[in-house]
Amino acid sequence: MDQRVEALRTARNPLFNDRKLKLGTFCTNLSGGCTMSDIPGILQADWPSSLALAQLADAMEFEAIVPVGRWKGFGGSTDFNGAGFECFSWASAMAASTKHSGIFATSHVPTIHPLMAAKQATTIDHVSNGRFTLNVVTGWYQPEIEMFGAAMMEHDRRYDSAAEWLHVIKRLWTEDEPFDFDGEFYHLKQAVVRPKPIQKPHPAVMSAGASTKGRHFAAKYADVGFTNLDAHDLDSLRAKVDSFRELARKEYGREIQVWTNSYIFHGDTEADARRYYHHTVHERGDWEGVENLVSIMGINSQSIPAPALQNLKEHFIAGWVGFPLIGTSDQIVDGLQTLARAGFDGTLLSWPRYLEDMRRFQAETLPLVVQAGLR
Ligand SMILES: Cc1cc2nc3c(=O)[nH]c(=O)nc-3n(C[C@H](O)[C@H](O)[C@H](O)COP(=O)(O)O)c2cc1C
């Protein structure tokens, strides 16, 4: 274990605890959460819902409450994620309203100056007493980046600017004396941030790039890297985790955590859970919205075969292409066991009727997760 992880372990960020499979919530700051559907009970972007979900996560000692940085919805019948709260201000309020969970802010690099990001992150690290993690994203949704009046950079250049952005932030977090910085993307004069963050040497960093450049960025700079899944059997999952860890070890001599995201459809029986899934995705899913989403991402039947494209859309509607956990409590626990066996350090969870379903998870499934030795 490298020195930095050792130092953070002694800090209060629960990301560095010893639980076999760490858990988090994903996208509780936006309308729809992770589910593109109009079933009754779908998440609304309102403070009581956000707060209730964070407090549920906190009561279960989840290691991560991760908001999504989103500035514009995807149209369609639900305008999925069209209403939502800004990540840093939301995270600061969450930090003040919780005691145990790790609090994340997702930051789009081109929307915020590194000095501002460093200062806001430091503030939240103090409010949370050392539970903050910065999730760095470069942005891929052109219409929302254009809202800031700037053209979107070419893909790999976005990561070059992110590297410089994060470099400046880490210096601001750790250096006592004001410094000048004259880079390719950023220019700062006698810049300093005081007080320093609670976490030493600095707050944890997460990154979720999926491209080669994005994976290298996470392997080189982040404490937690996310990986997307294209298959769900144990061997494929293990291969995904191993290749990410190996990349960090071999290329950069670093240890990183590897996480993914999962969605839960819970039922009294497997058939119930599958009916719930069918209703949410096929009967009430926002198929127009998902069409917009995949076309903005540049995914179409020319880039992947039609059946695979259909499958991908279904997966987006169900829970932002997460690992499917569909069934009874026992089956959900089996799925989480599979992720742990594959070597994942953690997974972010989402539910279609976020509040109702997450309460049910707390009452019925969490005790079995603990019994299985996962937490
Ligand atoms: C867990 C997770 C969280 C993410 N959060 C955001 C986000 O809040 N905002 C955003 O624009 N993109 C987000 N992304 C997208 C990634 O930042 C990234 O753009 C995407 O995985 C494509 O990878 P690439 O940029 O390397 O091509 C997220 C991805 C994952 C897996």
The ligand as an SDF file (V2000), in Angstrom:
LIG
                    3D

 31 33  0  0  0  0  0  0  0  0999 V2000
  -19.7960    6.4130  -11.7370 C   0  0  0  0  0  0  0  0  0  0  0  0
  -19.7440    7.4050  -12.8570 C   0  0  0  0  0  0  0  0  0  0  0  0
  -20.0140    8.7280  -12.6150 C   0  0  0  0  0  0  0  0  0  0  0  0
  -20.0130    9.6590  -13.6440 C   0  0  0  0  0  0  0  0  0  0  0  0
  -20.3980   10.9190  -13.3780 N   0  0  0  0  0  0  0  0  0  0  0  0
  -20.5100   11.7870  -14.3980 C   0  0  0  0  0  0  0  0  0  0  0  0
  -21.0440   13.0640  -14.1680 C   0  0  0  0  0  0  0  0  0  0  0  0
  -21.4540   13.3690  -13.0510 O   0  0  0  0  0  0  0  0  0  0  0  0
  -21.1280   13.9290  -15.1990 N   0  0  0  0  0  0  0  0  0  0  0  0
  -20.6890   13.5990  -16.4530 C   0  0  0  0  0  0  0  0  0  0  0  0
  -20.7970   14.4290  -17.3510 O   0  0  0  0  0  0  0  0  0  0  0  0
  -20.1690   12.3870  -16.6980 N   0  0  0  0  0  0  0  0  0  0  0  0
  -20.0960   11.4780  -15.7110 C   0  0  0  0  0  0  0  0  0  0  0  0
  -19.6170   10.2270  -15.9640 N   0  0  0  0  0  0  0  0  0  0  0  0
  -19.0880    9.9340  -17.3070 C   0  0  0  0  0  0  0  0  0  0  0  0
  -17.5720    9.8280  -17.2840 C   0  0  0  0  0  0  0  0  0  0  0  0
  -17.0070   10.9550  -16.7020 O   0  0  0  0  0  0  0  0  0  0  0  0
  -16.9760    9.6440  -18.6830 C   0  0  0  0  0  0  0  0  0  0  0  0
  -17.1910   10.7840  -19.4820 O   0  0  0  0  0  0  0  0  0  0  0  0
  -17.5320    8.4550  -19.4030 C   0  0  0  0  0  0  0  0  0  0  0  0
  -17.3800    7.3100  -18.5890 O   0  0  0  0  0  0  0  0  0  0  0  0
  -16.8640    8.2560  -20.7680 C   0  0  0  0  0  0  0  0  0  0  0  0
  -15.4940    8.0660  -20.6240 O   0  0  0  0  0  0  0  0  0  0  0  0
  -14.4210    8.9500  -21.4090 P   0  0  0  0  0  0  0  0  0  0  0  0
  -14.6660   10.3700  -21.0140 O   0  0  0  0  0  0  0  0  0  0  0  0
  -13.0850    8.4380  -20.9420 O   0  0  0  0  0  0  0  0  0  0  0  0
  -14.6540    8.7200  -22.8640 O   0  0  0  0  0  0  0  0  0  0  0  0
  -19.6570    9.2740  -14.9570 C   0  0  0  0  0  0  0  0  0  0  0  0
  -19.3500    7.9330  -15.2060 C   0  0  0  0  0  0  0  0  0  0  0  0
  -19.4260    6.9940  -14.1910 C   0  0  0  0  0  0  0  0  0  0  0  0
  -19.1430    5.5470  -14.4990 C   0  0  0  0  0  0  0  0  0  0  0  0
  1  2  1  0
  2  3  1  0
  2 30  2  0
  3  4  2  0
  4  5  1  0
  4 28  1  0
  5  6  2  0
  6  7  1  0
  6 13  1  0
  7  8  2  0
  7  9  1  0
  9 10  1  0
 10 11  2  0
 10 12  1  0
 12 13  2  0
 13 14  1  0
 14 15  1  0
 14 28  1  0
 15 16  1  0
 16 17  1  0
 16 18  1  0
 18 19  1  0
 18 20  1  0
 20 21  1  0
 20 22  1  0
 22 23  1  0
 23 24  1  0
 24 25  2  0
 24 26  1  0
 24 27  1  0
 28 29  2  0
 29 30  1  0
 30 31  1  0
M  END
$$$$
